Amino acid sequence: ILNFVEFGIMPDDSVTSPRFATLHHQGSFDPQPDRAKAFKEVGSLNVNEGIDEGVRAELARRGHRVNVAKGPIAHPVAIYIDHETGVQYAAGDPKTARHAGALIE
């Protein structure tokens, strides 16, 4: 969603772009009142192999514990409907065997 909202990247390119994930936050589905236990892996940052080595090195220099994931990170699908034109855009990451579709009545 960041690719689309922040950078205007359409769904087909967005879902196939290299991704990242972190456990350096409190999970919204498992809130933890004990702040010491809230952050599962402080400083963790998993990135796809497609993220440039220079970027990975800079992230590590900034204090992240960078781990390169061998497989996909998440299984994204995206649907965007341009309400001005009525055009529907839908995509799923083929590396994760995901598909997407949209119908408008």
Gaussian input, Z-matrix of N, CA and C with variables (Angstrom, degrees):
# hf/3-21g

backbone

0 1
 N
 C     1     B1
 C     2     B2     1     A1
 N     3     B3     2     A2     1     D1
 C     4     B4     3     A3     2     D2
 C     5     B5     4     A4     3     D3
 N     6     B6     5     A5     4     D4
 C     7     B7     6     A6     5     D5
 C     8     B8     7     A7     6     D6
 N     9     B9     8     A8     7     D7
 C    10    B10     9     A9     8     D8
 C    11    B11    10    A10     9     D9
 N    12    B12    11    A11    10    D10
 C    13    B13    12    A12    11    D11
 C    14    B14    13    A13    12    D12
 N    15    B15    14    A14    13    D13
 C    16    B16    15    A15    14    D14
 C    17    B17    16    A16    15    D15
 N    18    B18    17    A17    16    D16
 C    19    B19    18    A18    17    D17
 C    20    B20    19    A19    18    D18
 N    21    B21    20    A20    19    D19
 C    22    B22    21    A21    20    D20
 C    23    B23    22    A22    21    D21
 N    24    B24    23    A23    22    D22
 C    25    B25    24    A24    23    D23
 C    26    B26    25    A25    24    D24
 N    27    B27    26    A26    25    D25
 C    28    B28    27    A27    26    D26
 C    29    B29    28    A28    27    D27
 N    30    B30    29    A29    28    D28
 C    31    B31    30    A30    29    D29
 C    32    B32    31    A31    30    D30
 N    33    B33    32    A32    31    D31
 C    34    B34    33    A33    32    D32
 C    35    B35    34    A34    33    D33
 N    36    B36    35    A35    34    D34
 C    37    B37    36    A36    35    D35
 C    38    B38    37    A37    36    D36
 N    39    B39    38    A38    37    D37
 C    40    B40    39    A39    38    D38
 C    41    B41    40    A40    39    D39
 N    42    B42    41    A41    40    D40
 C    43    B43    42    A42    41    D41
 C    44    B44    43    A43    42    D42
 N    45    B45    44    A44    43    D43
 C    46    B46    45    A45    44    D44
 C    47    B47    46    A46    45    D45
 N    48    B48    47    A47    46    D46
 C    49    B49    48    A48    47    D47
 C    50    B50    49    A49    48    D48
 N    51    B51    50    A50    49    D49
 C    52    B52    51    A51    50    D50
 C    53    B53    52    A52    51    D51
 N    54    B54    53    A53    52    D52
 C    55    B55    54    A54    53    D53
 C    56    B56    55    A55    54    D54
 N    57    B57    56    A56    55    D55
 C    58    B58    57    A57    56    D56
 C    59    B59    58    A58    57    D57
 N    60    B60    59    A59    58    D58
 C    61    B61    60    A60    59    D59
 C    62    B62    61    A61    60    D60
 N    63    B63    62    A62    61    D61
 C    64    B64    63    A63    62    D62
 C    65    B65    64    A64    63    D63
 N    66    B66    65    A65    64    D64
 C    67    B67    66    A66    65    D65
 C    68    B68    67    A67    66    D66
 N    69    B69    68    A68    67    D67
 C    70    B70    69    A69    68    D68
 C    71    B71    70    A70    69    D69
 N    72    B72    71    A71    70    D70
 C    73    B73    72    A72    71    D71
 C    74    B74    73    A73    72    D72
 N    75    B75    74    A74    73    D73
 C    76    B76    75    A75    74    D74
 C    77    B77    76    A76    75    D75
 N    78    B78    77    A77    76    D76
 C    79    B79    78    A78    77    D77
 C    80    B80    79    A79    78    D78
 N    81    B81    80    A80    79    D79
 C    82    B82    81    A81    80    D80
 C    83    B83    82    A82    81    D81
 N    84    B84    83    A83    82    D82
 C    85    B85    84    A84    83    D83
 C    86    B86    85    A85    84    D84
 N    87    B87    86    A86    85    D85
 C    88    B88    87    A87    86    D86
 C    89    B89    88    A88    87    D87
 N    90    B90    89    A89    88    D88
 C    91    B91    90    A90    89    D89
 C    92    B92    91    A91    90    D90
 N    93    B93    92    A92    91    D91
 C    94    B94    93    A93    92    D92
 C    95    B95    94    A94    93    D93
 N    96    B96    95    A95    94    D94
 C    97    B97    96    A96    95    D95
 C    98    B98    97    A97    96    D96
 N    99    B99    98    A98    97    D97
 C   100   B100    99    A99    98    D98
 C   101   B101   100   A100    99    D99
 N   102   B102   101   A101   100   D100
 C   103   B103   102   A102   101   D101
 C   104   B104   103   A103   102   D102
 N   105   B105   104   A104   103   D103
 C   106   B106   105   A105   104   D104
 C   107   B107   106   A106   105   D105
 N   108   B108   107   A107   106   D106
 C   109   B109   108   A108   107   D107
 C   110   B110   109   A109   108   D108
 N   111   B111   110   A110   109   D109
 C   112   B112   111   A111   110   D110
 C   113   B113   112   A112   111   D111
 N   114   B114   113   A113   112   D112
 C   115   B115   114   A114   113   D113
 C   116   B116   115   A115   114   D114
 N   117   B117   116   A116   115   D115
 C   118   B118   117   A117   116   D116
 C   119   B119   118   A118   117   D117
 N   120   B120   119   A119   118   D118
 C   121   B121   120   A120   119   D119
 C   122   B122   121   A121   120   D120
 N   123   B123   122   A122   121   D121
 C   124   B124   123   A123   122   D122
 C   125   B125   124   A124   123   D123
 N   126   B126   125   A125   124   D124
 C   127   B127   126   A126   125   D125
 C   128   B128   127   A127   126   D126
 N   129   B129   128   A128   127   D127
 C   130   B130   129   A129   128   D128
 C   131   B131   130   A130   129   D129
 N   132   B132   131   A131   130   D130
 C   133   B133   132   A132   131   D131
 C   134   B134   133   A133   132   D132
 N   135   B135   134   A134   133   D133
 C   136   B136   135   A135   134   D134
 C   137   B137   136   A136   135   D135
 N   138   B138   137   A137   136   D136
 C   139   B139   138   A138   137   D137
 C   140   B140   139   A139   138   D138
 N   141   B141   140   A140   139   D139
 C   142   B142   141   A141   140   D140
 C   143   B143   142   A142   141   D141
 N   144   B144   143   A143   142   D142
 C   145   B145   144   A144   143   D143
 C   146   B146   145   A145   144   D144
 N   147   B147   146   A146   145   D145
 C   148   B148   147   A147   146   D146
 C   149   B149   148   A148   147   D147
 N   150   B150   149   A149   148   D148
 C   151   B151   150   A150   149   D149
 C   152   B152   151   A151   150   D150
 N   153   B153   152   A152   151   D151
 C   154   B154   153   A153   152   D152
 C   155   B155   154   A154   153   D153
 N   156   B156   155   A155   154   D154
 C   157   B157   156   A156   155   D155
 C   158   B158   157   A157   156   D156
 N   159   B159   158   A158   157   D157
 C   160   B160   159   A159   158   D158
 C   161   B161   160   A160   159   D159
 N   162   B162   161   A161   160   D160
 C   163   B163   162   A162   161   D161
 C   164   B164   163   A163   162   D162
 N   165   B165   164   A164   163   D163
 C   166   B166   165   A165   164   D164
 C   167   B167   166   A166   165   D165
 N   168   B168   167   A167   166   D166
 C   169   B169   168   A168   167   D167
 C   170   B170   169   A169   168   D168
 N   171   B171   170   A170   169   D169
 C   172   B172   171   A171   170   D170
 C   173   B173   172   A172   171   D171
 N   174   B174   173   A173   172   D172
 C   175   B175   174   A174   173   D173
 C   176   B176   175   A175   174   D174
 N   177   B177   176   A176   175   D175
 C   178   B178   177   A177   176   D176
 C   179   B179   178   A178   177   D177
 N   180   B180   179   A179   178   D178
 C   181   B181   180   A180   179   D179
 C   182   B182   181   A181   180   D180
 N   183   B183   182   A182   181   D181
 C   184   B184   183   A183   182   D182
 C   185   B185   184   A184   183   D183
 N   186   B186   185   A185   184   D184
 C   187   B187   186   A186   185   D185
 C   188   B188   187   A187   186   D186
 N   189   B189   188   A188   187   D187
 C   190   B190   189   A189   188   D188
 C   191   B191   190   A190   189   D189
 N   192   B192   191   A191   190   D190
 C   193   B193   192   A192   191   D191
 C   194   B194   193   A193   192   D192
 N   195   B195   194   A194   193   D193
 C   196   B196   195   A195   194   D194
 C   197   B197   196   A196   195   D195
 N   198   B198   197   A197   196   D196
 C   199   B199   198   A198   197   D197
 C   200   B200   199   A199   198   D198
 N   201   B201   200   A200   199   D199
 C   202   B202   201   A201   200   D200
 C   203   B203   202   A202   201   D201
 N   204   B204   203   A203   202   D202
 C   205   B205   204   A204   203   D203
 C   206   B206   205   A205   204   D204
 N   207   B207   206   A206   205   D205
 C   208   B208   207   A207   206   D206
 C   209   B209   208   A208   207   D207
 N   210   B210   209   A209   208   D208
 C   211   B211   210   A210   209   D209
 C   212   B212   211   A211   210   D210
 N   213   B213   212   A212   211   D211
 C   214   B214   213   A213   212   D212
 C   215   B215   214   A214   213   D213
 N   216   B216   215   A215   214   D214
 C   217   B217   216   A216   215   D215
 C   218   B218   217   A217   216   D216
 N   219   B219   218   A218   217   D217
 C   220   B220   219   A219   218   D218
 C   221   B221   220   A220   219   D219
 N   222   B222   221   A221   220   D220
 C   223   B223   222   A222   221   D221
 C   224   B224   223   A223   222   D222
 N   225   B225   224   A224   223   D223
 C   226   B226   225   A225   224   D224
 C   227   B227   226   A226   225   D225
 N   228   B228   227   A227   226   D226
 C   229   B229   228   A228   227   D227
 C   230   B230   229   A229   228   D228
 N   231   B231   230   A230   229   D229
 C   232   B232   231   A231   230   D230
 C   233   B233   232   A232   231   D231
 N   234   B234   233   A233   232   D232
 C   235   B235   234   A234   233   D233
 C   236   B236   235   A235   234   D234
 N   237   B237   236   A236   235   D235
 C   238   B238   237   A237   236   D236
 C   239   B239   238   A238   237   D237
 N   240   B240   239   A239   238   D238
 C   241   B241   240   A240   239   D239
 C   242   B242   241   A241   240   D240
 N   243   B243   242   A242   241   D241
 C   244   B244   243   A243   242   D242
 C   245   B245   244   A244   243   D243
 N   246   B246   245   A245   244   D244
 C   247   B247   246   A246   245   D245
 C   248   B248   247   A247   246   D246
 N   249   B249   248   A248   247   D247
 C   250   B250   249   A249   248   D248
 C   251   B251   250   A250   249   D249
 N   252   B252   251   A251   250   D250
 C   253   B253   252   A252   251   D251
 C   254   B254   253   A253   252   D252
 N   255   B255   254   A254   253   D253
 C   256   B256   255   A255   254   D254
 C   257   B257   256   A256   255   D255
 N   258   B258   257   A257   256   D256
 C   259   B259   258   A258   257   D257
 C   260   B260   259   A259   258   D258
 N   261   B261   260   A260   259   D259
 C   262   B262   261   A261   260   D260
 C   263   B263   262   A262   261   D261
 N   264   B264   263   A263   262   D262
 C   265   B265   264   A264   263   D263
 C   266   B266   265   A265   264   D264
 N   267   B267   266   A266   265   D265
 C   268   B268   267   A267   266   D266
 C   269   B269   268   A268   267   D267
 N   270   B270   269   A269   268   D268
 C   271   B271   270   A270   269   D269
 C   272   B272   271   A271   270   D270
 N   273   B273   272   A272   271   D271
 C   274   B274   273   A273   272   D272
 C   275   B275   274   A274   273   D273
 N   276   B276   275   A275   274   D274
 C   277   B277   276   A276   275   D275
 C   278   B278   277   A277   276   D276
 N   279   B279   278   A278   277   D277
 C   280   B280   279   A279   278   D278
 C   281   B281   280   A280   279   D279
 N   282   B282   281   A281   280   D280
 C   283   B283   282   A282   281   D281
 C   284   B284   283   A283   282   D282
 N   285   B285   284   A284   283   D283
 C   286   B286   285   A285   284   D284
 C   287   B287   286   A286   285   D285
 N   288   B288   287   A287   286   D286
 C   289   B289   288   A288   287   D287
 C   290   B290   289   A289   288   D288
 N   291   B291   290   A290   289   D289
 C   292   B292   291   A291   290   D290
 C   293   B293   292   A292   291   D291
 N   294   B294   293   A293   292   D292
 C   295   B295   294   A294   293   D293
 C   296   B296   295   A295   294   D294
 N   297   B297   296   A296   295   D295
 C   298   B298   297   A297   296   D296
 C   299   B299   298   A298   297   D297
 N   300   B300   299   A299   298   D298
 C   301   B301   300   A300   299   D299
 C   302   B302   301   A301   300   D300
 N   303   B303   302   A302   301   D301
 C   304   B304   303   A303   302   D302
 C   305   B305   304   A304   303   D303
 N   306   B306   305   A305   304   D304
 C   307   B307   306   A306   305   D305
 C   308   B308   307   A307   306   D306
 N   309   B309   308   A308   307   D307
 C   310   B310   309   A309   308   D308
 C   311   B311   310   A310   309   D309
 N   312   B312   311   A311   310   D310
 C   313   B313   312   A312   311   D311
 C   314   B314   313   A313   312   D312

   B1=1.4496
   B2=1.5293
   B3=1.3485
   B4=1.4672
   B5=1.5202
   B6=1.3340
   B7=1.4604
   B8=1.5222
   B9=1.3298
   B10=1.4583
   B11=1.5266
   B12=1.3204
   B13=1.4688
   B14=1.5188
   B15=1.3137
   B16=1.4660
   B17=1.5291
   B18=1.3429
   B19=1.4609
   B20=1.5255
   B21=1.3380
   B22=1.4602
   B23=1.5160
   B24=1.3288
   B25=1.4658
   B26=1.5269
   B27=1.3171
   B28=1.4620
   B29=1.5345
   B30=1.3562
   B31=1.4640
   B32=1.5187
   B33=1.3417
   B34=1.4691
   B35=1.5245
   B36=1.3248
   B37=1.4618
   B38=1.5233
   B39=1.3121
   B40=1.4579
   B41=1.5301
   B42=1.3272
   B43=1.4725
   B44=1.5203
   B45=1.3320
   B46=1.4627
   B47=1.5291
   B48=1.3183
   B49=1.4653
   B50=1.5227
   B51=1.3496
   B52=1.4676
   B53=1.5282
   B54=1.3279
   B55=1.4677
   B56=1.5222
   B57=1.3254
   B58=1.4555
   B59=1.5167
   B60=1.3191
   B61=1.4575
   B62=1.5223
   B63=1.3006
   B64=1.4553
   B65=1.5254
   B66=1.3080
   B67=1.4668
   B68=1.5284
   B69=1.3299
   B70=1.4658
   B71=1.5269
   B72=1.2946
   B73=1.4673
   B74=1.5159
   B75=1.3076
   B76=1.4575
   B77=1.5127
   B78=1.3103
   B79=1.4538
   B80=1.5195
   B81=1.3268
   B82=1.4645
   B83=1.5243
   B84=1.3373
   B85=1.4509
   B86=1.5256
   B87=1.3171
   B88=1.4593
   B89=1.5282
   B90=1.3501
   B91=1.4616
   B92=1.5295
   B93=1.2993
   B94=1.4591
   B95=1.5299
   B96=1.3354
   B97=1.4642
   B98=1.5345
   B99=1.3318
   B100=1.4606
   B101=1.5224
   B102=1.3244
   B103=1.4682
   B104=1.5326
   B105=1.3209
   B106=1.4616
   B107=1.5325
   B108=1.3294
   B109=1.4623
   B110=1.5277
   B111=1.3231
   B112=1.4657
   B113=1.5198
   B114=1.3163
   B115=1.4440
   B116=1.5252
   B117=1.3033
   B118=1.4617
   B119=1.5313
   B120=1.3374
   B121=1.4624
   B122=1.5258
   B123=1.3101
   B124=1.4571
   B125=1.5249
   B126=1.3192
   B127=1.4606
   B128=1.5119
   B129=1.3354
   B130=1.4578
   B131=1.5235
   B132=1.3164
   B133=1.4547
   B134=1.5251
   B135=1.3121
   B136=1.4577
   B137=1.5202
   B138=1.3164
   B139=1.4620
   B140=1.5144
   B141=1.3291
   B142=1.4634
   B143=1.5167
   B144=1.3271
   B145=1.4662
   B146=1.5282
   B147=1.3312
   B148=1.4589
   B149=1.5218
   B150=1.3123
   B151=1.4660
   B152=1.5264
   B153=1.3056
   B154=1.4614
   B155=1.5285
   B156=1.3313
   B157=1.4712
   B158=1.5193
   B159=1.3321
   B160=1.4580
   B161=1.5151
   B162=1.3300
   B163=1.4718
   B164=1.5225
   B165=1.3347
   B166=1.4725
   B167=1.5271
   B168=1.3138
   B169=1.4715
   B170=1.5225
   B171=1.3195
   B172=1.4686
   B173=1.5284
   B174=1.3242
   B175=1.4706
   B176=1.5269
   B177=1.3222
   B178=1.4658
   B179=1.5252
   B180=1.3298
   B181=1.4680
   B182=1.5379
   B183=1.3197
   B184=1.4684
   B185=1.5285
   B186=1.3258
   B187=1.4528
   B188=1.5161
   B189=1.3251
   B190=1.4638
   B191=1.5272
   B192=1.3297
   B193=1.4618
   B194=1.5243
   B195=1.3237
   B196=1.4621
   B197=1.5229
   B198=1.3150
   B199=1.4540
   B200=1.5287
   B201=1.3176
   B202=1.4564
   B203=1.5273
   B204=1.3145
   B205=1.4625
   B206=1.5195
   B207=1.3002
   B208=1.4626
   B209=1.5303
   B210=1.3019
   B211=1.4615
   B212=1.5194
   B213=1.3205
   B214=1.4578
   B215=1.5312
   B216=1.3089
   B217=1.4603
   B218=1.5223
   B219=1.3104
   B220=1.4721
   B221=1.5274
   B222=1.3075
   B223=1.4673
   B224=1.5265
   B225=1.3300
   B226=1.4564
   B227=1.5280
   B228=1.3190
   B229=1.4597
   B230=1.5226
   B231=1.3066
   B232=1.4576
   B233=1.5152
   B234=1.3066
   B235=1.4609
   B236=1.5177
   B237=1.3078
   B238=1.4587
   B239=1.5204
   B240=1.3214
   B241=1.4548
   B242=1.5183
   B243=1.3147
   B244=1.4631
   B245=1.5312
   B246=1.3134
   B247=1.4710
   B248=1.5248
   B249=1.3098
   B250=1.4674
   B251=1.5207
   B252=1.3383
   B253=1.4639
   B254=1.5248
   B255=1.3346
   B256=1.4608
   B257=1.5201
   B258=1.3278
   B259=1.4620
   B260=1.5244
   B261=1.3292
   B262=1.4561
   B263=1.5250
   B264=1.3064
   B265=1.4588
   B266=1.5190
   B267=1.3156
   B268=1.4544
   B269=1.5246
   B270=1.3228
   B271=1.4629
   B272=1.5186
   B273=1.3104
   B274=1.4554
   B275=1.5174
   B276=1.3044
   B277=1.4615
   B278=1.5233
   B279=1.3387
   B280=1.4670
   B281=1.5304
   B282=1.3516
   B283=1.4743
   B284=1.5232
   B285=1.3303
   B286=1.4646
   B287=1.5286
   B288=1.3468
   B289=1.4557
   B290=1.5237
   B291=1.3270
   B292=1.4588
   B293=1.5205
   B294=1.3102
   B295=1.4629
   B296=1.5180
   B297=1.3186
   B298=1.4647
   B299=1.5210
   B300=1.3113
   B301=1.4509
   B302=1.5086
   B303=1.3038
   B304=1.4702
   B305=1.5213
   B306=1.3060
   B307=1.4665
   B308=1.5241
   B309=1.3009
   B310=1.4693
   B311=1.5115
   B312=1.3001
   B313=1.4674
   B314=1.4888
   A1=111.32
   A2=116.86
   A3=119.38
   A4=111.36
   A5=116.76
   A6=119.62
   A7=111.29
   A8=116.72
   A9=120.22
   A10=111.37
   A11=117.31
   A12=121.29
   A13=112.30
   A14=117.05
   A15=120.20
   A16=113.93
   A17=116.83
   A18=118.88
   A19=114.13
   A20=117.69
   A21=120.79
   A22=114.60
   A23=117.63
   A24=121.43
   A25=108.08
   A26=116.05
   A27=121.40
   A28=110.46
   A29=116.64
   A30=120.63
   A31=116.13
   A32=119.09
   A33=119.39
   A34=112.19
   A35=117.78
   A36=120.09
   A37=111.42
   A38=116.29
   A39=120.33
   A40=112.53
   A41=116.89
   A42=119.53
   A43=113.41
   A44=117.26
   A45=119.91
   A46=112.56
   A47=117.67
   A48=121.64
   A49=110.22
   A50=117.07
   A51=119.17
   A52=110.60
   A53=115.04
   A54=120.20
   A55=111.06
   A56=113.73
   A57=121.32
   A58=108.59
   A59=116.08
   A60=122.12
   A61=108.13
   A62=115.35
   A63=120.40
   A64=110.21
   A65=116.01
   A66=121.70
   A67=108.87
   A68=115.26
   A69=122.35
   A70=109.43
   A71=115.90
   A72=121.94
   A73=108.57
   A74=115.58
   A75=119.68
   A76=108.32
   A77=117.53
   A78=121.31
   A79=111.66
   A80=117.29
   A81=121.12
   A82=111.97
   A83=117.99
   A84=120.51
   A85=112.63
   A86=116.86
   A87=121.29
   A88=109.07
   A89=117.04
   A90=118.67
   A91=111.39
   A92=115.62
   A93=122.04
   A94=108.57
   A95=118.02
   A96=119.74
   A97=112.92
   A98=117.65
   A99=121.63
   A100=108.46
   A101=117.60
   A102=121.87
   A103=112.30
   A104=117.89
   A105=120.53
   A106=111.27
   A107=116.92
   A108=121.60
   A109=112.52
   A110=117.60
   A111=121.77
   A112=112.73
   A113=116.93
   A114=120.62
   A115=108.87
   A116=116.19
   A117=121.80
   A118=113.14
   A119=117.68
   A120=121.43
   A121=108.83
   A122=116.21
   A123=121.21
   A124=110.31
   A125=116.16
   A126=121.81
   A127=115.51
   A128=117.72
   A129=119.98
   A130=111.64
   A131=116.08
   A132=121.33
   A133=108.78
   A134=116.63
   A135=122.21
   A136=107.73
   A137=116.81
   A138=121.88
   A139=109.65
   A140=116.05
   A141=120.87
   A142=110.59
   A143=115.43
   A144=121.42
   A145=111.51
   A146=117.89
   A147=122.08
   A148=114.55
   A149=117.70
   A150=120.91
   A151=107.92
   A152=115.91
   A153=122.64
   A154=111.98
   A155=116.44
   A156=121.48
   A157=112.21
   A158=117.26
   A159=120.35
   A160=112.08
   A161=116.34
   A162=121.13
   A163=109.50
   A164=116.19
   A165=120.02
   A166=110.92
   A167=116.47
   A168=120.58
   A169=110.93
   A170=116.91
   A171=120.34
   A172=111.03
   A173=116.76
   A174=120.14
   A175=110.26
   A176=116.85
   A177=120.77
   A178=110.69
   A179=116.52
   A180=120.58
   A181=110.93
   A182=116.48
   A183=121.51
   A184=112.84
   A185=116.88
   A186=120.13
   A187=116.82
   A188=117.54
   A189=119.60
   A190=109.93
   A191=115.97
   A192=121.52
   A193=106.01
   A194=116.16
   A195=122.52
   A196=110.85
   A197=115.83
   A198=123.38
   A199=106.96
   A200=117.48
   A201=121.40
   A202=108.36
   A203=116.36
   A204=122.21
   A205=109.52
   A206=116.97
   A207=121.71
   A208=111.17
   A209=117.59
   A210=121.63
   A211=111.57
   A212=116.29
   A213=120.56
   A214=112.40
   A215=114.62
   A216=121.75
   A217=105.16
   A218=115.96
   A219=123.52
   A220=110.89
   A221=115.48
   A222=123.07
   A223=107.97
   A224=117.56
   A225=119.38
   A226=114.85
   A227=113.16
   A228=123.24
   A229=105.79
   A230=116.54
   A231=120.30
   A232=109.80
   A233=115.21
   A234=121.90
   A235=107.33
   A236=115.97
   A237=121.75
   A238=107.73
   A239=116.28
   A240=122.02
   A241=107.67
   A242=115.61
   A243=121.13
   A244=106.68
   A245=116.58
   A246=120.45
   A247=112.88
   A248=117.76
   A249=120.00
   A250=111.43
   A251=116.79
   A252=120.39
   A253=112.79
   A254=116.96
   A255=120.97
   A256=113.52
   A257=117.76
   A258=121.05
   A259=109.57
   A260=114.85
   A261=121.76
   A262=109.57
   A263=116.41
   A264=122.60
   A265=107.18
   A266=116.82
   A267=120.69
   A268=108.98
   A269=116.07
   A270=119.57
   A271=110.81
   A272=115.18
   A273=122.85
   A274=107.90
   A275=116.56
   A276=120.68
   A277=109.45
   A278=118.52
   A279=119.88
   A280=113.53
   A281=117.70
   A282=119.88
   A283=111.58
   A284=116.77
   A285=120.59
   A286=111.78
   A287=116.12
   A288=122.62
   A289=111.97
   A290=117.16
   A291=122.28
   A292=109.83
   A293=115.25
   A294=122.79
   A295=107.36
   A296=116.71
   A297=121.02
   A298=108.67
   A299=115.89
   A300=121.58
   A301=110.05
   A302=116.24
   A303=120.82
   A304=109.26
   A305=116.18
   A306=122.68
   A307=107.84
   A308=115.98
   A309=120.66
   A310=107.69
   A311=115.81
   A312=119.66
   A313=110.50
   D1=-32.72
   D2=178.03
   D3=-61.46
   D4=-40.29
   D5=179.46
   D6=-56.92
   D7=-41.93
   D8=-178.39
   D9=-76.84
   D10=-52.41
   D11=-174.81
   D12=-65.74
   D13=-45.93
   D14=-174.43
   D15=-87.23
   D16=-30.63
   D17=-172.16
   D18=-122.01
   D19=-2.53
   D20=178.19
   D21=69.82
   D22=20.81
   D23=179.91
   D24=-79.00
   D25=126.97
   D26=-176.45
   D27=-69.70
   D28=159.41
   D29=-174.36
   D30=-51.35
   D31=-43.42
   D32=-175.71
   D33=-63.12
   D34=-38.21
   D35=176.92
   D36=-80.95
   D37=-32.32
   D38=-177.18
   D39=-64.96
   D40=-45.16
   D41=-175.72
   D42=-73.98
   D43=-14.69
   D44=178.81
   D45=-104.12
   D46=-0.43
   D47=177.67
   D48=-71.32
   D49=152.54
   D50=174.04
   D51=-57.24
   D52=145.71
   D53=-175.43
   D54=-124.17
   D55=170.10
   D56=175.65
   D57=-137.44
   D58=161.50
   D59=175.69
   D60=-151.01
   D61=150.94
   D62=179.15
   D63=-143.76
   D64=151.99
   D65=171.07
   D66=-110.70
   D67=20.99
   D68=179.08
   D69=-87.90
   D70=49.30
   D71=177.03
   D72=-162.17
   D73=164.92
   D74=176.04
   D75=-81.01
   D76=131.20
   D77=179.51
   D78=-69.53
   D79=131.18
   D80=-179.17
   D81=-71.68
   D82=-21.27
   D83=179.42
   D84=-91.86
   D85=-7.19
   D86=179.53
   D87=-142.32
   D88=66.19
   D89=-177.95
   D90=-60.92
   D91=140.55
   D92=-175.73
   D93=-123.36
   D94=112.68
   D95=-179.43
   D96=-67.57
   D97=-24.56
   D98=178.21
   D99=-81.56
   D100=104.62
   D101=-174.65
   D102=-59.16
   D103=-30.73
   D104=179.40
   D105=-65.83
   D106=-26.88
   D107=-179.92
   D108=-100.10
   D109=-7.12
   D110=-173.83
   D111=-65.76
   D112=-37.96
   D113=-176.76
   D114=-95.51
   D115=111.06
   D116=-171.88
   D117=-67.43
   D118=-44.57
   D119=-179.34
   D120=-140.71
   D121=86.24
   D122=-177.36
   D123=-56.57
   D124=127.44
   D125=177.16
   D126=83.33
   D127=-1.69
   D128=-176.10
   D129=-70.45
   D130=144.13
   D131=175.63
   D132=-152.86
   D133=109.37
   D134=175.81
   D135=-94.67
   D136=132.82
   D137=179.64
   D138=-130.81
   D139=152.86
   D140=174.24
   D141=-72.12
   D142=157.30
   D143=177.08
   D144=-59.26
   D145=-25.34
   D146=-178.65
   D147=-71.59
   D148=-7.72
   D149=176.93
   D150=-79.89
   D151=124.83
   D152=-175.55
   D153=-51.97
   D154=141.91
   D155=179.97
   D156=-59.87
   D157=-34.61
   D158=177.54
   D159=-64.19
   D160=-38.65
   D161=177.08
   D162=-66.14
   D163=-43.33
   D164=178.74
   D165=-60.68
   D166=-42.79
   D167=179.49
   D168=-63.29
   D169=-40.62
   D170=178.91
   D171=-66.29
   D172=-39.39
   D173=177.46
   D174=-63.44
   D175=-41.65
   D176=177.23
   D177=-64.48
   D178=-41.12
   D179=178.25
   D180=-60.53
   D181=-30.96
   D182=179.52
   D183=-83.30
   D184=2.37
   D185=173.66
   D186=106.13
   D187=-0.11
   D188=178.11
   D189=-78.14
   D190=146.15
   D191=172.18
   D192=-93.59
   D193=93.37
   D194=-172.08
   D195=-82.86
   D196=128.27
   D197=175.55
   D198=-122.19
   D199=129.23
   D200=178.64
   D201=-90.38
   D202=117.06
   D203=179.96
   D204=-79.21
   D205=131.09
   D206=-179.46
   D207=-75.24
   D208=-32.76
   D209=-179.62
   D210=-110.62
   D211=-170.33
   D212=-178.81
   D213=-63.41
   D214=150.50
   D215=170.69
   D216=-108.28
   D217=113.11
   D218=-178.31
   D219=71.56
   D220=179.45
   D221=-177.39
   D222=-136.33
   D223=72.51
   D224=-170.17
   D225=-75.97
   D226=145.95
   D227=166.28
   D228=-133.23
   D229=152.72
   D230=179.53
   D231=-145.06
   D232=140.66
   D233=175.36
   D234=-131.49
   D235=131.42
   D236=177.24
   D237=-133.47
   D238=130.42
   D239=177.55
   D240=-115.76
   D241=118.17
   D242=176.46
   D243=-81.57
   D244=105.24
   D245=-174.46
   D246=-71.90
   D247=-17.22
   D248=176.68
   D249=-76.61
   D250=-39.32
   D251=-177.11
   D252=-103.70
   D253=-18.49
   D254=-176.20
   D255=81.24
   D256=1.19
   D257=-179.81
   D258=-74.00
   D259=136.33
   D260=178.99
   D261=-108.10
   D262=134.88
   D263=177.67
   D264=-121.14
   D265=127.70
   D266=-179.82
   D267=-142.09
   D268=140.28
   D269=-179.66
   D270=-156.16
   D271=149.42
   D272=171.77
   D273=-131.29
   D274=152.32
   D275=-178.50
   D276=-72.02
   D277=114.62
   D278=-179.01
   D279=-63.42
   D280=-25.05
   D281=178.62
   D282=-66.99
   D283=-19.02
   D284=-179.63
   D285=-111.41
   D286=10.24
   D287=179.51
   D288=59.06
   D289=38.21
   D290=178.22
   D291=-102.92
   D292=147.50
   D293=178.43
   D294=-134.38
   D295=160.29
   D296=178.07
   D297=-145.72
   D298=152.29
   D299=176.53
   D300=-156.43
   D301=159.24
   D302=-179.56
   D303=-141.66
   D304=144.11
   D305=175.96
   D306=-127.52
   D307=138.16
   D308=175.08
   D309=-123.09
   D310=134.36
   D311=176.17
   D312=-97.32

